[in-house]
Amino acid sequence: MLVAVLVALMLGLGLLGLCYGASWSSPGEVFAALSGADPSVVIQDWRLPRVLAALVFGAALGVAGAIFQNLTRNPMGSPDVIGLDAGAYSGALVALTVLSGTSAQLAVGSVAGGLVVAATIYLLSFDKGFSGLRLVVIGIAVNAMVTAVNSWIVLRAELEVAIAAVGWSAGSLNGVGWDDLGIPFTVIGVLLVVLATQAHAMHQASLGDAVASSTGVRLDRLRLLMVLVGVGCTATVTAVTGPIVFVALAAPQIGRRLAGAAGVPLLPAALTGAVLLQGADLIAQMLLAPVALPVGVVSTAIGGCYLIWLLTKEVRRA
């Protein structure tokens, strides 16, 4: 029932996104354009890529958040909190400032930056065993340092590059077209297939190391694979849109509460992430229309409120 409701919300928000723009299109015009009966450049080439990007990228961020929250067994363990977003942004900044900043360079740089930060955090937090809480705390510290390095890179860059980098850092779906989505959608699809093959083992691991080991789960191999999938999802989204924060933090916990699950289930996290990013992007387009805000501005505002609530709840529980 939850999946059906979330899918219905996704379809409803997607239809609204296809209808909304500088000029309103009726649902009939949208269906005619999608079926090919009455082709429309605005709907097919401008709005549809943006709607699909919000759906797929939101799902990828939700899954990435669920992966790290399961690994750390902590609701604060999301890529944007522990520094993976900042690391991916660092790699993209290097591609922008040192190289020519092509789409391929941005993608490779983002993945490399995310992996370097993930490896650094993992090595620093590994002390006679794996500790989720230690990883989160060290990740927050690394996030602060990497953010400072990113600011230094922007300040040292040429004016045109710095302006582009700062604008891109807000996280935006503005101007996303079909040419930007082919490779990212393929990469995310492959990562999600890999994750689906390991979903049962990951949920076993979330019950505790002893339980997972007793059921035959190879924890070290599983954690490495899950980190690679989580970083891959985060970095792929960052390479196209810039860092979109708080979706990966909020979506898994909202999905878990809606599902009433003990752990952090992957499917509700993915669907909730898609709904959150679609909704945030629509708000970003409508808030100061006809000027479209970067979706990261809206997700940060919403996510900040969620983070305050989450921290308050955790403090009361402690």
Steps between C-alpha positions, in 0.01 A plus 500: 500500500782741585675430168174557312443833677857619438486397133170686464661809656794471262271476198288792624802721561645395166180599319497833683864556402416433135205739513672783687723755329502848354174399333266244655434181301188298562529129586350425160778690326759316710361156413475599133864610500622186679307271265633682192154605381587869545879540550612787721861611543416670830351187655719233341839673495482753784264375770518120465880474556468715811214289639685172434822643646320595822346154522815296429743724688266521800478121510880471473552742789240319710673168438843649578367636828344163589829323429705718734234514769487120497879474509536748786170407670456871555236736351773764460708272277420648159740601220440874542567490875813284499669687217447290187309780325781741584758250370311454174479878468877524557563261213268698276672826600835355398348404164363853461810692608791282388349320201253617237192397701333270247212275607727194505763681709233619745367146534841341553611781733186475712529122540873523577449777756220311671706179514805678643293659777318172569829311527644769729200491732493121508872468579487767771193345663626140488660422836489137615176456313232699324299762693209682338496779757874559463459512121225764526698720740818479292296552184357825637852623576630398156198667342593829667860478381409404143245784488777741603725364223216545249460863604875555456490346150213728400675809638818414307320430172448744216192719532294327229582154633432608859159640408411178316626284788306694766181490298543130432568429869141592590372187329266568212289323239468816292598440141531121528450343158506158337872531420575524873306191606602202286819400681383593856177301460699200376749520787225534761308210343806273521567603861140432600513154341818424696331627815193284439720189500640597842186642661431193716857485628495872579183469707654202681803716579276774639384256770853477641837355413441178696169427330640582157808283546292209626292512181807490276531870413858609425488837672824657373423416138138615539597833659753573228247423226228707668735797542588481131132490401409785737788719385422418138137608536592820684785597268299429185223734613753762609677488163179602320319728745754603760459393864132473597502471877264351760301276262730209589467589868123532521365251245616175668363597842169625360470178296586289805234668712238472228581131454516435874823306449766429759789565263527739206332328202634588158184519288311747725818709525536512120134588438496759779818658361340525156187664645704742713720615212205533262308705757802716585566570132138606441518734800829639367333576167186655651637694796642798310347431157595572228848468657578135579705453816759222528330200656784479754380824658158350570634161611740675740219705655276195541787277608619751758163485673510120484854493643400719795208266572722192468771638731239603756352152495839332532594725796174419677553129440853521644 
